[in-house]
Structures are given as C-alpha cells and as structure tokens.
Amino acid sequence: MGFHHAQQVELLNQNLFDLAGKVNVSFEFFPPNSEQMENTLWQSIKRLEGLSPKFVSVTYGANNSTRERTHRIISKIQKETSLVPVPHLTCIGSTRAEIVELAEQYWQEGVRHIVALRGDLPEGENSPQNQMYALDLVKLLKSVADFEVSVAAYPEVHPDAPNPQFDLINLKRKVDAGASRAISQFFFDTETYLRFRDRCVTSGVDVEIVPGILPVTNFKQLLKFSAITNVSVPGWMHRLYDGLDNDPMTRNLIAANVAIEQVKVLAKEGVRDFHFYTLNRSDLTYAICHSLGVRESLVEETSLVVNG
C-alpha cells in the first residue's frame, strides 16, 4: 500500500512538472473598503501581474457603493497594468436600464469580458423584486455588445436550487445564451468537482468548468461562509486547522499545502484552467501558481535552454 501511494505521489508531481507552460490561471479580487486594504490590493495586483493570468476579475456587491468601487478598480487595472480586467456584474437591485448603461460604459472603456451573476438577495428578502436572474443578465449583456461572458457553477448545488438537475439545466441555459466559461464555487472535496464536470459533459454543457480554488487562511470565517454557500468542509480539514486560531503562519503553510494538493489532483485529471479566490492577498496564490509551473521567468528560462 505504502509503495503504491508513493508511486501515485510521484506521478502527480511528474504530471505537474510536465504541465509547465500549459496551464492558464485567473485571479479574483474584491473592492477594498479601507486605505490599508487598498494598498494590499494594489501590491497583490502588481505581484500577480508578472504571472500573466488570462484575466483578473473584481467582485461586486448588491449595492451602489460597491458598484462604483468595482468600476474604479477595473478602470485603474485597465489603465495602469497589462492585465485583462473583468468586472463582476449582478442583477439584484438594478434595473435593466442601469445594467445596460453600465455595460455600455464598460465596453467604451475597452472591457470585453464580464462575469454575470444573479447576486445575493438583500437580507430578509426571498425573491428579487425585478425577478432577473443570471440567465437574463447573460442575454442582456449579449444584446448590448459581443462581450465574452463567464458565469458561476455550483458543484455542490446552488443554495436556492431545488435539486441538482434544476441547477444543471440552469447552467446549460446560461451557456446556450452565450456564456463561454463557467467558474465554479470553491470546494474541498475534489471528487465533487470531478463528478460535477462529468455531469456537465453528459448534459451538453460544452464550456470549460474552471475550478475556483480558495486557499483557506481563516478557518472560522470559512465555516460561516460555507454554511451560507452550501459548501461542505470535510472532517480532515477541521482536524488540520484545529488549535491554530492564534497561529497565522502555520495556517498559511497548511492553506498552501491543501490548495497545492488540490491543484495537483485536478491537473492530473486534465484541468488546465484555474481561478483563484485571492482575498486580495498574493502570497499563497503566487506559491500555488509557482507549483503549477506558472512563473514570471518561464520565458527567460526557456530561451536560456534554447540558447544554452
């Protein structure tokens, strides 16, 4: 058993080594609400820019103050970096006219890709007043301009979906309406994602289901968030983080290790695109990308080998 396991680990590592230069990554940030977080965000963006991600997305809350902050950050990324900025756009709490106006503004500024989401309902509200869903938002964006549109996918089923089949049909409708990529909610049971990906293929969802990877540094916060988002946290994770409430350095090491193990298995299963929920920090994401062979010096190293 031990020898077989060692062989498996060796194969996973060899597979990662062979993938260098063949993996795409994207990063997610959120609008900061303090000057200190603003500084952290821009330091992270500058550090991760060197990894040449496919795109970087900026999240969007269901209120106008966040909308303006999202827009400001997207504009700044567009003007001051070489990155492809992708705003999140939600339809809760907005009229169709407001969404069209914002989309037109983005298009004029050179934004060509949007992440379309329904968004979270305001607390205590069971159904959105304007009854718009992500599907309607995809159609609306496509009617404004030929945006590339990414949508969300839920390997463990959206909290509001009555059953997995309903969720899958909804994803297929979003793809049929013009979405060209689905980004998954974060997950920790890799099998769950792989089974979901298989079900997508069987149901005719023919776009990349990009796994969302969340390196977990704050376990208590994760437990609160996973309860809302319907993400299961396996027992082994509870044991790993147990006793580390006051030990951020060890938590970081464990977070990086868990995420690196996850991407190893996913890469072995043919995943070539990864989306990282950075929480506006760069260190862990940078380390995980490094292990995937996504590096700043890859071009220089290759030319050295060729010219050597």
N, C-alpha and C positions, 0 to 999 in steps of 0.2 A: 504493500500500500504506500509506504513512505517513498520508495523508489519511483513508483508511478506518479505520485504527486510531484516529486522533484522534476520529473520529465515534463509534466504539464506546465510548471512554473517556467522551466527553461524554454519551452515552446512559446509561451506568452511573451517572454522577454525578447526572444528571437524575432517574433512577429512584429513587435514594436520597432525593433531595430530596422527591419526591412521596410517599414512604413515611412521612414523619414522622408519628408518632402511630398508625401502623398495624402496628407491629412489637412482638412480645412477646419478652421476654428472661427467662432464668433463670440463676442463678449456683450454682456448686458450690464448697463449702469442704471442708477436711478437719480432723479434730480435732488441735489443736496439741499438741506434746509438750514444750514449754518455755514459761516465763513470757513470754519475748520474743516467741515465735510466737503466744502467746495474745493479747498486746497488738496485734500486727499484724493478727490475725484480726478483733478487735473494731473496730479502726479501719476495716478494709476493709468490714465489715458495715455500720457506720454510714454510710460514704461511699456505698456502693452502694444503701443503703436508699432514698435520695432518688430513685432511678431507677424506683421502683415495679415491681420484677420480678414476674413471675407467681408465682414461688416461689424459695426458695433451698434447695439440698439439702446434706446433710452426709454425707460418706462414712463407711465403716465397714470396719474390718479384720477379719480372721478370728481375732480373739482377744478375750477378755472385757474387757481393759483399754480397748481402743478402743471397744467397745460402750458402756461406761459413759461415756466421754468424749463419744461421739456423742450419747448420751441427754442428758447435761448441757448440751451446746451447743444442742441442739434445744429443750430446756426454757427455756433462757435467751432464745433468739430469740423463742420463743412469748410469754414474759412481758414482755420489755423492748423489743420492737420492733413495728413494724406489719407485718413480713414474714410470709409463709406458710412455716413451716419444714417441710422434707420429709426425713425420715431415710432413709438407705440401709439396707437390711436384707439380710444374706446368710444362706444356709442351711448353708454349710460349717461344721462344728464346733459345730453347735447341734442340740438335739433338737427335735422338733415341739412338745413341751410348752413348752420355753423360748421358742420363737418365738411361740407363742400368747400366753404370759404377757406378753412384751414388746409385742406388737401391742395387746393389751387395755389395757396401761398407756398406750401412745401415744394410743389412742382416748379414754381417760378424760381425758388431758391436753389434748384438743382437736385432736390431729393427725389429719388426714383424708386425707393423701396420703403414699404410701410408694414409694420406688424399690426394686424387688425384683430381686435379683441372686443368682446362684449363689455368687459369691465365689471367691477364689483358693484352690487346694489348698495345704495345708502342703507345704513343700519335701520332695521325695523321695517324695511320695505320688501315685500315679497315678489313683486313683479314691476319691471320698469314701466314708467308712465307712457313712454313713447313706443314701447314694445319692439324696439330694434334689437337685433341680435348680430353676432359676428358675421353671419351669412349675409345679412342686409348691408353690413358695412363693406364687405368684400365687393359686393355688386356696385355699391355706391362709389367706392374708390375707382373701380374699373370704368365706371361711367364718366368720371372726372378726367382721367388720363390713364395711359398704359403703365400704371405702377406695377412693380413686382410686389406681390403681397404674400407675407408669411402669416400663418395662423397658429393657434395653440392646439395641442393634442394632449390627451389625458390618459396615460397608460393604466391608471387606476380608476378611471371614470370621473367625469366632472361631478362635483358635489350636487349640482342641480339636475343631473340627468337621471331619469327613472331607471335606466338599465344600460349595460354596456353596448347593446345593439343600437339603441337610440343615439348614443354618443358617437358611434362609428358612422351611422347614416349621416349625422350632422357634419362630421368631418368630411365625408365624401361630397356632400353638398357644397361645402366651402371650397373644396378643391375643384369641383366641377364649375363653380362660379368664377374661378380664375386664380385661386391661391396656388403658388408654385412650391411651397415648402411648409411643413408643419414642424413647430418646435415643441418638444414635449415638456410637460411639467416635470420638475425634478422627481427622482425616485431613488430608492436604495436597493431594492431587490431587482437585480439586473434581469433575471428571468421574466419578471413582469413586463419590462420594456420589450424584450425579445418576442414574447408571446403576442403582445400588442402589435408589434411590427408585422408579425406573420398574419394576424387577423386583418390588418390594413391591406396587405397584399391580396389576401383572399377576397376582400370586399371591393377590390378595384380602386383603392386609393393609391395612385401611382406616382406620388411625390416622395421625396426624401423625408423620413420622420427623424428629425435631428434630435438626439437625446439632450435634454437640459441637465447639466451637471452642476450640483451645488456642493462646494466644499464647506463642510459644517464646522464652524469655529465656535458658535454659540448654541449648545445643545438644548438648553432650556427654551430659548427663543424658537428653535426648530420645532420642539414638541407643540408649542402653542400654534405655530403656523401650520404644521402638518395636520393638526386636528381640523382646522378650517378648510384646508385644501384637499382633504381626503387622501393624504399620502401616508402609507404605513411605514413606521420606523421599526425595523427588525430588532428582536431581542438582543442580538450580538452588539448592536450599536449602543444600546442602553448600557451594556456591560463595559464597552470600550471607553465611554465618556464618564463613567461612574467615578466620583471622587475628584473630578478635575475642575470643579466650579471656580477655584481660585488659582488655576494653573494654566494661563493662556498659552504659554509656549508649548506645553505638551499637547494641549488641544489642537494647536496648529499643526504639529507634527502628525497627529492622528488624522486630522482632516485631510491633509495632503495624501497620506498613505491610503486612506479609504477611497478617495477620488482617483488616485493613480491606479489602484487595483481595479476599480470600476472601468476606467477607460481601456485598460489592458484587455479585459474580457470583451468589451464592446468592439474594440478594434479587431480582435481575433474573429469576432462574428460578422465582420465585414462593414462595420460602421466607419465612415470616412469623414463625417462632419460632426462636430461637437459644438454645443452652445453653452458657454459658462456664465452662471449667475455669479458675478464677481463681488456683489455687495459693495462696489466702488473701491475694492482693495485689489492690489495687483499681485502680491507675493505668492499666494497659493496658486492662483491661476497660471502665473508665469512658470512656476515649478512643474505643474501638471503638463503644461504645453511643452516644456523642455523634455519631459519624459516621453511625450508623443512624437518627439523629433521636430517640433515646431520651434525654430530658433532663428535669432537675428542673423547669426553668422553662417547659416546654411549655404547661402550663395557663395560667400567667400571661401568656405571650406571646400566646396565642390570645385571652384576654379583652381584652388591650390592643388587638389588631387590631379586635375586635368593637366595643369602646367608643371606639376612636380616632376 
